[in-house]
């Protein structure tokens, strides 16, 4: 696409791909934020998982709302890669789905089956490059009229209000997140117990030489038992991802402010109390989700063994994957707190 854009305009374009530019251990958030604040275009690839990722939601919200405030919606060019239930609902249940629908996306649902380098694939890339060219012209025209400068100044003026809003949202979302974490842990324990009981029964029947039909009956019974809790975990996982997004922005704001605002004993104690509550929440999550990854890993061979279990296990894996992704975000809070405390000893208490 970069080559196509340069052919159409004569100008080069730099592409930032988070999967290619970020490696494990990088301080990825500043790189993302640095790119979002200076990049000309934002091209989100819309899939079901995109809206379940706290980081993807944060990036989309940041750039899409900035583009709208600047009055240049052409800066956001969504690509619909996988359609899914809820995307076409009117009105959408998810506010970010409603947000992205205000932008004109291009449907690549069928393009994913094209061979790379095929005529259909090259046409799709060429059309996207042309959209970038048109968006670039719109941005240049807005810049010549002073729209971007005025919009940028307005965004700066709104920054403090935005921070306060985020802190208010965080305060409301924290109790919901805590309740969701407890309920997820409880439901996972129930699922684990049901799977353990079924495994023991299958082992016993195998040792007794029971017919294959008897063992299949056990897996069918297990599949029936797992349908409701698996759907519950998936729903809880969606709630977890949504609440986590709201909490994440507020937590990071407070950690960043701590060194500057903890100027006396009272404020220091307030920040320390907040840090302790964050650490406690993360520890609670670690404990509640301790078996999540091992449960995900154990599902693949079970799914291959029983057709009846594939449906509920797939549903369960969707919810569990959200938890694993969310835990990485929560662990980063503890790292940021440790860094702040290390740099400012007065925050040690």
C-alpha positions as CSV (number, residue, x, y, z in Angstrom):
1,X,0.0,0.0,0.0
2,X,2.9,2.4,0.7
3,X,4.2,1.8,-2.8
4,X,0.8,2.4,-4.3
5,X,0.4,5.6,-2.3
6,X,3.8,6.9,-3.4
7,X,3.0,6.1,-7.0
8,X,-0.3,8.1,-6.8
9,X,1.2,11.1,-5.0
10,X,4.9,11.0,-5.5
11,X,5.3,11.3,-1.7
12,X,6.4,8.5,0.6
13,X,4.3,7.3,3.5
14,X,5.5,5.7,6.7
15,X,3.4,2.8,8.1
16,X,3.3,1.9,11.8
17,X,2.2,-1.7,12.4
18,X,2.0,-2.5,16.1
19,X,2.6,-6.2,15.4
20,X,5.8,-5.4,13.5
21,X,7.1,-2.4,15.5
22,X,6.6,-3.7,19.0
23,X,8.5,-6.7,20.5
24,X,8.0,-8.4,23.8
25,X,9.5,-6.2,26.6
26,X,9.1,-2.9,24.7
27,X,7.4,-0.1,26.5
28,X,4.7,-0.4,23.9
29,X,2.2,2.2,25.3
30,X,4.4,5.3,24.6
31,X,5.1,4.0,21.1
32,X,1.4,3.6,20.4
33,X,0.5,6.9,21.9
34,X,3.4,8.7,20.2
35,X,2.2,7.3,16.8
36,X,-1.5,8.1,17.4
37,X,-0.7,11.7,18.3
38,X,1.3,12.3,15.1
39,X,0.1,9.8,12.5
40,X,-2.0,11.1,9.6
41,X,-4.3,8.1,9.3
42,X,-5.6,5.4,11.6
43,X,-6.7,2.1,10.0
44,X,-8.3,-0.3,12.5
45,X,-8.9,-3.9,11.3
46,X,-12.4,-4.6,12.6
47,X,-12.9,-8.1,14.0
48,X,-14.9,-9.5,17.0
49,X,-11.7,-9.6,19.1
50,X,-10.8,-6.0,18.3
51,X,-13.6,-4.7,20.5
52,X,-12.7,-7.1,23.3
53,X,-9.1,-5.8,23.6
54,X,-8.7,-3.0,26.1
55,X,-5.8,-1.6,24.2
56,X,-7.5,-1.7,20.8
57,X,-10.6,0.1,22.3
58,X,-8.3,2.7,23.9
59,X,-6.5,3.4,20.6
60,X,-9.8,3.6,18.6
61,X,-11.4,5.9,21.1
62,X,-8.4,8.2,21.2
63,X,-8.0,8.6,17.5
64,X,-11.6,8.5,16.3
65,X,-12.8,11.1,18.8
66,X,-9.7,13.3,17.9
67,X,-10.5,13.0,14.2
68,X,-14.2,14.0,14.9
69,X,-13.2,17.0,17.0
70,X,-10.8,18.1,14.3
71,X,-13.6,17.7,11.8
72,X,-11.7,15.4,9.5
73,X,-13.3,12.0,9.7
74,X,-11.4,10.9,6.6
75,X,-8.4,10.3,9.0
76,X,-10.0,7.1,10.2
77,X,-10.3,4.3,7.6
78,X,-11.7,1.2,9.2
79,X,-11.4,-2.1,7.4
80,X,-14.2,-4.6,8.2
81,X,-12.4,-8.0,8.2
82,X,-14.9,-10.1,10.1
83,X,-18.6,-9.4,10.5
84,X,-20.1,-10.5,13.9
85,X,-23.3,-10.3,15.9
86,X,-23.9,-6.9,17.4
87,X,-21.9,-5.0,14.7
88,X,-25.1,-4.2,12.7
89,X,-27.4,-3.7,15.7
90,X,-29.4,-0.5,15.7
91,X,-28.6,1.0,18.1
92,X,-25.4,-0.8,18.9
93,X,-25.0,-2.0,22.5
94,X,-21.3,-1.1,22.5
95,X,-20.5,2.6,22.4
96,X,-17.3,2.0,20.4
97,X,-19.1,0.1,17.8
98,X,-21.4,3.1,17.5
99,X,-18.4,5.3,17.2
100,X,-16.6,3.3,14.5
101,X,-19.9,3.1,12.5
102,X,-19.8,6.8,12.1
103,X,-16.8,6.3,9.8
104,X,-17.1,4.8,6.4
105,X,-15.5,1.4,6.5
106,X,-14.4,-0.8,3.6
107,X,-15.6,-4.4,3.6
108,X,-12.8,-6.8,3.2
109,X,-14.8,-9.8,4.4
110,X,-14.3,-11.7,1.2
111,X,-10.8,-10.3,0.5
112,X,-9.3,-12.4,3.3
113,X,-9.8,-15.4,1.0
114,X,-7.9,-13.9,-1.9
115,X,-4.4,-15.0,-2.7
116,X,-1.8,-12.4,-1.8
117,X,-0.8,-10.8,-5.1
118,X,-3.9,-11.8,-6.9
119,X,-5.8,-9.3,-9.0
120,X,-8.6,-8.9,-6.5
121,X,-6.1,-8.3,-3.7
122,X,-4.1,-5.7,-5.7
123,X,-7.4,-3.9,-6.5
124,X,-8.4,-3.8,-2.9
125,X,-5.0,-2.4,-1.9
126,X,-5.2,0.2,-4.7
127,X,-8.6,1.3,-3.6
128,X,-7.4,1.7,0.0
129,X,-4.4,3.7,-1.2
130,X,-6.7,6.0,-3.2
131,X,-8.7,6.5,0.0
132,X,-5.5,7.6,1.7
133,X,-4.8,10.0,-1.1
134,X,-8.3,11.5,-0.8
135,X,-8.0,11.7,3.0
136,X,-4.6,13.4,2.7
137,X,-6.1,16.0,0.4
138,X,-9.0,16.7,2.8
139,X,-6.4,17.0,5.7
140,X,-4.3,19.4,3.6
141,X,-7.3,21.5,2.8
142,X,-8.4,21.7,6.4
143,X,-4.8,22.6,7.4
144,X,-4.8,25.4,4.9
145,X,-8.0,26.8,6.4
146,X,-6.6,26.6,9.9
147,X,-9.1,23.9,10.9
148,X,-6.5,21.4,12.2
149,X,-4.7,24.1,14.2
150,X,-7.9,25.3,15.8
151,X,-9.0,21.8,16.5
152,X,-5.7,20.9,18.0
153,X,-5.9,23.9,20.3
154,X,-9.4,22.9,21.3
155,X,-8.2,19.4,22.1
156,X,-5.5,20.8,24.4
157,X,-8.1,23.0,26.1
158,X,-10.2,19.9,26.8
159,X,-7.4,17.7,28.0
160,X,-7.9,18.5,31.7
161,X,-11.6,18.0,31.5
162,X,-11.0,14.7,29.7
163,X,-8.8,13.6,32.5
164,X,-11.3,14.4,35.2
165,X,-14.0,12.6,33.2
166,X,-11.8,9.5,33.0
167,X,-11.1,9.6,36.7
168,X,-14.9,9.8,37.4
169,X,-15.6,6.9,35.1
170,X,-12.8,4.9,36.7
171,X,-14.3,5.5,40.2
172,X,-17.6,4.1,39.0
173,X,-16.1,1.2,37.1
174,X,-13.8,-0.2,39.8
175,X,-16.5,-1.8,41.9
176,X,-18.0,-3.3,38.8
177,X,-14.6,-4.7,37.8
178,X,-14.1,-6.2,41.2
179,X,-17.5,-7.8,41.3
180,X,-16.9,-9.2,37.8
181,X,-13.5,-10.7,38.8
182,X,-15.0,-12.4,41.8
183,X,-17.9,-13.9,39.8
184,X,-15.5,-15.1,37.0
185,X,-13.4,-16.9,39.6
186,X,-16.4,-18.5,41.1
187,X,-17.7,-19.7,37.7
188,X,-14.3,-21.0,36.6
189,X,-14.2,-23.1,39.8
190,X,-17.6,-24.6,39.0
191,X,-16.5,-25.4,35.4
192,X,-13.3,-26.9,36.6
193,X,-15.1,-29.1,39.1
194,X,-17.6,-30.3,36.4
195,X,-14.7,-31.1,34.0
196,X,-12.8,-32.9,36.8
197,X,-15.8,-35.0,37.8
198,X,-16.4,-36.0,34.1
199,X,-12.8,-36.9,33.6
200,X,-12.7,-39.1,36.6
201,X,-15.9,-40.8,35.5
202,X,-14.5,-41.4,32.0
203,X,-11.3,-42.9,33.5
204,X,-13.3,-45.1,35.8
205,X,-15.5,-46.4,33.0
206,X,-12.5,-47.0,30.8
207,X,-10.8,-49.0,33.6
208,X,-14.0,-51.1,34.0
209,X,-14.1,-51.8,30.3
210,X,-17.3,-49.9,29.7
211,X,-18.4,-49.5,26.1
212,X,-17.5,-46.4,24.1
213,X,-21.1,-45.3,24.2
214,X,-21.1,-45.1,28.0
215,X,-18.1,-42.7,27.8
216,X,-19.7,-40.7,25.1
217,X,-22.7,-40.3,27.3
218,X,-20.5,-38.7,30.0
219,X,-19.1,-36.2,27.5
220,X,-22.6,-35.3,26.3
221,X,-23.8,-34.7,29.9
222,X,-20.7,-32.6,30.5
223,X,-21.4,-30.5,27.3
224,X,-24.9,-29.8,28.5
225,X,-23.7,-28.8,31.9
226,X,-21.1,-26.4,30.4
227,X,-23.4,-24.5,28.1
228,X,-24.8,-22.1,30.7
229,X,-21.5,-21.4,32.6
230,X,-19.5,-21.1,29.4
231,X,-21.9,-18.4,28.1
232,X,-21.7,-16.8,31.5
233,X,-17.9,-16.6,31.4
234,X,-18.0,-15.2,27.9
235,X,-20.5,-12.5,29.0
236,X,-18.4,-11.8,32.1
237,X,-15.3,-11.6,29.9
238,X,-16.9,-8.9,27.8
239,X,-18.0,-7.0,31.0
240,X,-14.4,-7.4,32.3
241,X,-12.9,-6.0,29.1
242,X,-15.2,-3.0,29.0
243,X,-14.8,-2.2,32.7
244,X,-11.0,-2.7,32.5
245,X,-10.8,-0.2,29.6
246,X,-12.5,2.4,31.8
247,X,-10.4,1.7,34.9
248,X,-7.1,1.5,32.9
249,X,-7.2,5.1,31.8
250,X,-7.9,6.4,35.2
251,X,-5.3,4.2,37.0
252,X,-2.6,5.4,34.6
253,X,-3.6,9.1,35.1
254,X,-3.3,8.8,38.9
255,X,0.0,6.9,38.8
256,X,1.4,9.5,36.5
257,X,0.2,12.3,38.8
258,X,1.4,10.8,42.0
259,X,5.0,12.1,42.1
260,X,3.8,15.7,41.4
261,X,0.7,15.7,43.6
262,X,1.9,13.7,46.6
263,X,3.4,16.8,48.2
264,X,2.3,16.3,51.8
265,X,1.7,13.4,54.2
266,X,-2.1,13.4,53.6
267,X,-1.8,13.3,49.8
268,X,1.0,10.7,50.0
269,X,-1.2,8.5,52.2
270,X,-4.1,8.8,49.7
271,X,-1.9,7.7,46.8
272,X,-0.4,4.9,48.9
273,X,-3.9,3.7,49.8
274,X,-4.8,3.8,46.1
275,X,-1.7,1.9,45.1
276,X,-2.5,-0.8,47.7
277,X,-6.0,-1.2,46.4
278,X,-4.7,-1.6,42.8
279,X,-2.1,-4.2,44.0
280,X,-4.9,-6.0,45.9
281,X,-7.1,-6.0,42.8
282,X,-4.4,-7.4,40.6
283,X,-3.5,-10.1,43.2
284,X,-7.2,-11.0,43.4
285,X,-7.3,-11.4,39.7
286,X,-4.1,-13.4,39.6
287,X,-5.6,-15.8,42.2
288,X,-9.0,-16.0,40.6
289,X,-7.6,-16.6,37.1
290,X,-4.7,-18.8,38.1
291,X,-6.0,-21.8,36.2
292,X,-7.2,-19.9,33.1
293,X,-4.2,-20.4,30.8
294,X,-3.9,-24.1,31.7
295,X,-7.6,-24.5,31.1
296,X,-7.3,-22.9,27.7
297,X,-4.3,-25.1,26.8
298,X,-6.2,-28.2,27.9
299,X,-9.2,-27.5,25.7
300,X,-7.7,-28.2,22.3
301,X,-7.3,-32.0,22.7
302,X,-10.7,-32.2,24.4
303,X,-12.4,-30.4,21.5
304,X,-10.9,-32.9,19.1
305,X,-12.2,-35.8,21.2
306,X,-15.9,-34.8,21.3
307,X,-18.0,-32.9,18.9
308,X,-20.6,-32.2,21.6
309,X,-18.0,-30.3,23.7
310,X,-16.8,-28.1,20.8
311,X,-19.5,-25.5,21.1
312,X,-19.4,-24.8,24.8
313,X,-15.6,-25.0,25.0
314,X,-15.3,-22.5,22.1
315,X,-17.6,-20.2,24.0
316,X,-15.6,-20.7,27.1
317,X,-12.3,-20.1,25.4
318,X,-13.6,-16.7,24.0
319,X,-14.3,-15.5,27.5
320,X,-11.1,-16.9,29.0
321,X,-8.9,-15.3,26.3
322,X,-10.3,-11.9,27.3
323,X,-9.2,-12.5,30.9
324,X,-5.7,-13.5,29.8
325,X,-5.4,-10.3,27.7
326,X,-6.8,-8.2,30.5
327,X,-4.4,-9.6,33.1
328,X,-1.4,-8.3,31.1
329,X,-2.9,-4.8,31.3
330,X,-3.5,-5.1,35.0
331,X,0.1,-6.4,35.6
332,X,1.4,-3.3,33.9
333,X,-0.3,-1.2,36.6
334,X,1.9,-2.8,39.2
335,X,5.0,-2.2,37.1
336,X,4.1,1.5,36.8
337,X,3.5,1.8,40.5
338,X,6.8,0.1,41.3
339,X,8.6,2.5,38.9
340,X,6.9,5.6,40.4
341,X,7.8,4.4,44.0
342,X,11.4,3.7,43.0
343,X,11.8,7.2,41.5
344,X,10.1,9.0,44.4
345,X,11.0,7.4,47.7
346,X,8.4,9.6,49.6
347,X,5.7,7.4,48.0
348,X,7.0,4.3,49.9
349,X,5.2,5.5,53.0
